[in-house]
């Protein structure tokens, strides 16, 4: 069970890189969570708008293009 404090504030839960299968650009994905408010959220490539996947989060994960990374 979460405490009232943690249910009121969001936090950065995960950051990872993901290569877009459509345009080949490397995306940095930031997943923000908030206790009691996490649902499956879609996220898209910042370069071409292709859907990259879904993450359990309180808001849509934020994506940005990264020039120098080790996308897999």
Secondary structure, DSSP 8 states (H G I E B T S, - for coil): ---HHHHH--EEEEEEEEE-TTT--EEEEEEEE-TT--EEEEEE-TTT--EEEEEEESS--EEEE-SS----
